Amino acid sequence: MKTLLFLILFFLNLSAIEDRQLLMDSIVHEAIRIGHGPNTYYAFVDPLCSKSQRFIAMINERKDLQKRNSYYIFLYRLEKFDSDEYIYYIYQSESPLVALKEIMIDEDYDQVGIVDVHQVTQTKIEHIAEVAQQLKMKRRPYLLIFDEGSQYCHVSEGTAPCLEENSFDK
């Protein structure tokens, strides 16, 4: 009986993993990519969230992480921040990666003014939000980690595993 219960739970969990991968596959073309390694990290960040900013700064600085991992960054607003115009600005920039770094690392907020939001950008943000809602995320950064060759993924609940030793009480 225990074996049967274990098998049922295993296959339900495997299905959830496949669902997560399918969800991420549906929006991966919307991502801002950092790194070209074999391990895949999907990261949902808010441009004004200090933990998200530290995460982006760390992966930007650490070239060893960029060789081991591919980071697919999605901008997804936290309710407590009024970051919509920053998200629009980044996604509508000629180089979203450069704009992401300006806002999240350099904290150069002067670049952002009233942005005329294009329909393409609005659709992109809505697709990302739909996936995020299905994943039931509440914190940022939110990571889904798929190691090369593994059939399983790891999910963080707000803190990137590589940042856990760092203090966020600043």
C-alpha positions as CSV (number, residue, x, y, z in Angstrom):
1,M,0.0,0.0,0.0
2,K,2.8,2.4,0.8
3,T,4.4,1.6,-2.5
4,L,1.2,2.4,-4.4
5,L,0.8,5.7,-2.5
6,F,4.5,6.6,-3.2
7,L,4.0,5.9,-6.9
8,I,0.8,8.0,-7.1
9,L,2.6,10.9,-5.3
10,F,5.6,10.5,-7.5
11,F,3.6,10.7,-10.8
12,L,1.6,13.7,-9.5
13,N,4.8,15.5,-8.7
14,L,6.3,14.6,-12.1
15,S,3.2,16.0,-13.8
16,A,3.6,19.2,-11.8
17,I,7.2,19.5,-12.9
18,E,6.3,19.0,-16.6
19,D,3.5,21.6,-16.2
20,R,6.1,24.1,-14.9
21,Q,8.4,23.4,-17.8
22,L,5.5,23.8,-20.2
23,L,4.5,27.1,-18.6
24,M,8.0,28.4,-18.8
25,D,8.3,27.2,-22.4
26,S,5.3,29.3,-23.2
27,I,7.0,32.6,-22.2
28,V,10.7,31.9,-22.5
29,H,10.8,34.1,-25.7
30,E,9.7,37.0,-23.5
31,A,12.7,36.7,-21.2
32,I,15.8,38.9,-20.8
33,R,18.7,36.4,-20.9
34,I,21.9,36.6,-18.9
35,G,24.5,33.8,-19.2
36,H,24.8,30.8,-21.6
37,G,25.3,27.8,-19.3
38,P,23.6,24.4,-19.5
39,N,21.6,24.8,-16.3
40,T,18.4,26.9,-16.7
41,Y,17.2,29.4,-14.2
42,Y,13.9,31.2,-14.7
43,A,13.8,34.3,-12.5
44,F,10.8,36.5,-11.8
45,V,11.9,39.9,-10.4
46,D,10.5,43.3,-9.6
47,P,12.8,46.1,-10.7
48,L,12.3,48.0,-7.5
49,C,12.6,45.0,-5.1
50,S,16.0,45.2,-3.3
51,K,16.4,41.4,-3.1
52,S,15.7,41.2,-6.9
53,Q,18.2,44.0,-7.4
54,R,20.9,42.1,-5.4
55,F,20.2,38.9,-7.3
56,I,20.6,40.6,-10.7
57,A,23.8,42.4,-9.5
58,M,25.2,39.1,-8.4
59,I,24.6,37.2,-11.6
60,N,25.8,40.2,-13.6
61,E,29.1,40.3,-11.7
62,R,29.7,36.5,-11.4
63,K,31.0,35.4,-14.8
64,D,31.5,31.8,-13.4
65,L,27.7,31.6,-12.8
66,Q,27.0,32.9,-16.3
67,K,29.2,30.1,-17.7
68,R,27.3,27.4,-15.7
69,N,23.8,28.8,-16.0
70,S,21.4,30.5,-18.3
71,Y,19.2,33.0,-16.5
72,Y,15.9,33.9,-18.1
73,I,14.7,37.1,-16.4
74,F,11.0,38.0,-16.3
75,L,9.7,41.3,-14.9
76,Y,6.7,40.7,-12.6
77,R,5.5,43.5,-10.3
78,L,5.1,43.1,-6.6
79,E,2.0,44.8,-5.3
80,K,3.9,46.9,-2.7
81,F,6.0,48.6,-5.5
82,D,4.8,51.0,-8.1
83,S,7.2,49.5,-10.7
84,D,4.9,49.4,-13.8
85,E,6.6,52.3,-15.7
86,Y,10.0,50.7,-15.0
87,I,8.9,47.4,-16.4
88,Y,7.5,49.2,-19.5
89,Y,10.7,51.1,-19.9
90,I,12.9,48.0,-19.7
91,Y,10.8,45.9,-22.1
92,Q,10.4,48.7,-24.6
93,S,14.1,49.7,-24.6
94,E,16.2,49.0,-27.7
95,S,18.3,46.8,-25.4
96,P,16.2,45.4,-22.5
97,L,19.3,43.9,-20.8
98,V,21.1,47.3,-20.7
99,A,17.9,49.0,-19.4
100,L,17.5,46.2,-16.8
101,K,21.0,46.9,-15.5
102,E,20.5,50.7,-15.6
103,I,17.4,50.3,-13.4
104,M,18.2,47.3,-11.2
105,I,22.0,47.6,-10.7
106,D,22.9,51.3,-11.3
107,E,19.5,52.5,-9.9
108,D,19.4,55.1,-12.6
109,Y,15.7,56.0,-12.3
110,D,16.0,59.3,-14.1
111,Q,15.8,57.6,-17.5
112,V,12.2,56.6,-16.8
113,G,9.5,59.0,-17.5
114,I,5.9,58.6,-18.7
115,V,6.1,55.7,-21.1
116,D,3.7,55.3,-24.0
117,V,2.9,51.5,-23.6
118,H,2.9,49.6,-26.8
119,Q,0.3,46.8,-27.2
120,V,3.1,44.2,-27.7
121,T,4.6,45.2,-24.4
122,Q,1.2,45.0,-22.6
123,T,0.6,41.5,-24.1
124,K,4.1,40.4,-23.0
125,I,3.5,41.6,-19.4
126,E,0.0,39.9,-19.4
127,H,1.5,36.5,-20.5
128,I,4.1,36.7,-17.9
129,A,1.6,37.6,-15.2
130,E,-0.7,34.6,-16.3
131,V,2.2,32.2,-15.8
132,A,3.2,33.8,-12.5
133,Q,-0.3,33.5,-11.2
134,Q,-0.4,29.8,-12.1
135,L,2.8,29.3,-10.2
136,K,1.2,31.1,-7.2
137,M,4.3,33.2,-6.5
138,K,4.2,35.8,-3.8
139,R,7.8,37.0,-3.5
140,R,10.7,38.1,-5.6
141,P,13.1,36.9,-6.8
142,Y,11.2,33.7,-7.6
143,L,13.3,31.1,-9.2
144,L,12.6,27.9,-11.1
145,I,15.9,26.0,-11.5
146,F,16.3,23.2,-14.1
147,D,19.7,21.5,-13.8
148,E,21.0,20.0,-17.0
149,G,20.0,16.4,-17.4
150,S,17.7,16.4,-14.4
151,Q,14.0,15.6,-14.7
152,Y,13.3,17.6,-11.6
153,C,13.3,21.3,-10.9
154,H,13.9,23.3,-7.8
155,V,11.7,26.2,-6.8
156,S,12.7,29.0,-4.5
157,E,10.2,30.9,-2.5
158,G,11.6,34.4,-2.8
159,T,15.3,34.0,-2.0
160,A,17.7,32.7,-4.6
161,P,19.5,29.6,-3.1
162,C,22.9,31.2,-3.9
163,L,22.0,34.3,-1.9
164,E,20.9,32.6,1.3
165,E,24.2,33.1,3.1
166,N,23.9,36.9,2.4
167,S,22.1,39.1,4.8
168,F,19.0,40.8,3.5
169,D,18.4,42.8,6.7
170,K,20.2,45.8,5.2
